[in-house]
Amino acid sequence: MPTHASPPVFERGALASLPEQLAHWLATRIQSRTLAAGTRLPSVREAARRHALSPSTVVAAYDQLQAQGLVEARAQRGFFVREAGARG
């Protein structure tokens, strides 16, 4: 993710869970094309470190994005933003 973007603030104890908050923030960036098709998302460890979240929270968020058809997992490579036409 670009370093010039404002870092999100995730609220523990909010109505939406932490994975939902992260998934929503990323989905908004994907849908606005701030994250272009083909962009590799940060590794789970990197995203967890960057956002002060647990790796399991990041995995849950990435799984939500995959279920929504916004990203795809590529074995041994990571998660990538899908082309708009490839989204279900």
C-alpha positions in Angstrom: 0.0 0.0 0.0 1.3 3.5 -0.7 3.0 5.1 2.2 1.4 8.5 1.6 -2.1 7.2 2.5 -3.3 8.1 6.0 -3.1 5.0 8.2 -6.5 3.7 9.3 -7.6 3.7 12.9 -9.2 0.5 13.9 -11.3 0.6 17.1 -11.4 -2.3 19.4 -14.8 -2.8 20.9 -16.5 -1.1 17.9 -19.7 -2.4 16.4 -17.8 -3.9 13.6 -15.1 -6.5 14.4 -11.4 -5.7 13.7 -11.3 -8.0 10.7 -14.5 -6.3 9.3 -13.0 -2.9 9.8 -9.8 -3.8 8.0 -11.7 -5.6 5.2 -14.0 -2.6 4.8 -11.1 -0.2 4.6 -9.3 -2.3 2.0 -12.6 -2.9 0.0 -13.1 0.9 -0.1 -9.6 1.4 -1.4 -10.1 -1.4 -4.0 -13.5 -0.1 -5.2 -12.2 3.4 -5.5 -9.2 2.0 -7.5 -6.7 3.4 -5.0 -5.5 -0.2 -5.0 -5.4 -1.1 -8.7 -6.1 -4.6 -10.1 -3.0 -6.8 -9.8 -1.7 -4.9 -6.7 -0.2 -7.3 -4.2 -1.5 -6.7 -0.7 1.0 -6.7 2.1 1.9 -10.0 3.6 -0.1 -11.1 6.6 2.8 -10.4 8.9 3.5 -7.0 7.3 -0.1 -5.9 7.5 -0.4 -7.0 11.1 2.8 -5.1 12.0 1.8 -2.0 10.0 -1.7 -1.8 11.5 -0.9 -3.1 15.0 -3.3 -6.1 14.6 -2.8 -9.8 15.1 -2.0 -12.0 12.1 -5.3 -13.9 12.6 -7.2 -10.6 12.3 -5.5 -9.9 8.9 -6.1 -13.4 7.7 -9.8 -13.1 8.6 -10.0 -9.7 6.7 -8.2 -11.1 3.6 -10.6 -14.1 3.7 -13.6 -11.7 3.7 -12.2 -9.8 0.7 -11.6 -13.1 -1.1 -15.2 -14.2 -0.4 -16.4 -10.9 -1.8 -14.4 -11.5 -4.9 -12.2 -8.4 -4.5 -8.9 -10.3 -4.0 -7.4 -13.6 -5.0 -4.9 -15.8 -3.1 -2.0 -17.0 -5.2 -0.1 -19.9 -3.6 3.3 -18.9 -2.2 2.8 -15.4 -3.6 0.1 -13.7 -1.5 -3.1 -11.9 -2.0 -3.8 -9.7 -5.1 -6.5 -7.3 -6.1 -8.7 -8.9 -8.8 -9.7 -7.3 -12.1 -13.1 -5.7 -11.9 -14.5 -8.0 -14.6 -13.3 -11.1 -12.6 -15.1 -10.1 -9.5 -18.2 -12.2 -8.6 
